[in-house]
Amino acid sequence: MCRNIKTLFNFEPPATDDEVRATSLQFVRKLSGFQKPSRANRDAFDRAVEEVARSATTLLDALVTEAPTRDREREAAKARKRAARRFGTGAENPA
């Protein structure tokens, strides 16, 4: 799985259309191997991003859970702490 693709389900506030599109773009980039497609492939690439975004939105709207929603800020803080431990950066790793 591409590390840049983030989980979008069960967050408060819910994922925005921009977040779904950004995740869809990362997915299509991973599948195609293109960071930026050529002019010849641009239409197919853009169409795929839109189709994936539409499918992702349908999926997110249909999913149900009994788990409590996750707080975006709390999850982001945990991710920063993990990154600091892993890469030795930031205030979490005193020099």
N, C-alpha and C positions, 0 to 999 in steps of 0.2 A: 504494500500500500504506500502511496506517495505520502511523505510526511507532511506536506503542505495542505493536504486535504483534512479539514477539521470536521469533527462530529457536529451536526447542526440540530439534532433532535433532543427534545426535553430540556430546553434552556429557557430561562426567564430573563429578559424578554425573548420571544421567539426569533428565529433566524429571519433576517431581512431578505428581500429579493436580491439585493446586491451580494449578500453573503452566499446565497444559493448559486448565483451566477458565477462568483469567483471560484467556488468549489467545483462547479461544473467545468469551468475553464481549465482548472488544474487537472481534472480527470481526463478531459479531451487531450490536453498537452501530453499527459502520461501515455495515453493510448496511442496517439499519433507519432510521438517522438519529436514533435515540432514545438519549439518555444514560440516561434512566430512563423506561420505557414507562408509559403510562396504565394504570389498573386494567383497562380493557377489553382491552388488549393484553398484559398481564402474562403470562398463561398461554402464549400463543403465543411470546412472547419467551423465557421460561424454557425452554420445550420446545426451541426452536431452539438455545439455548446448550448444553443437554444433548446434543442430537443432533450438534452440531458437535464438542463435546468427545469424544464417543464415536468419531466418524469420525477426529478428529485422533489419538486414542490408537491406533486401528487402523492408521493411516498410519505413525505413529512406530514402532510395533512391527514393521511389515513392511519398513521401509527398511533397506538395507544400504549399507555404504561400506567402502573400504579406507583411507580417510583416517584419520589419527590423531585420537582424540577431543580435543575442545577443553576446556580448563580454565575453569570458570566464573569463578573469581577473576581469572584473567589477562585474559579477555575483558571482564569488568566494568571492570578497571583501564584497558584500552585505550579503552573507551567513555567513561569519565570524562575521560581525557586528550583525546579528540576533542571532548567537550563543552566542556572548559575552553578549548581553542583556538577553538572556534566561537563560544562565548558570552562569552569573556573572564572566566571566573570561576575561583575556586579557586587553589590554590598553583601551578598550571601557568602562570599569567599574572601575574607580579609587577607590582604597581602602582607 
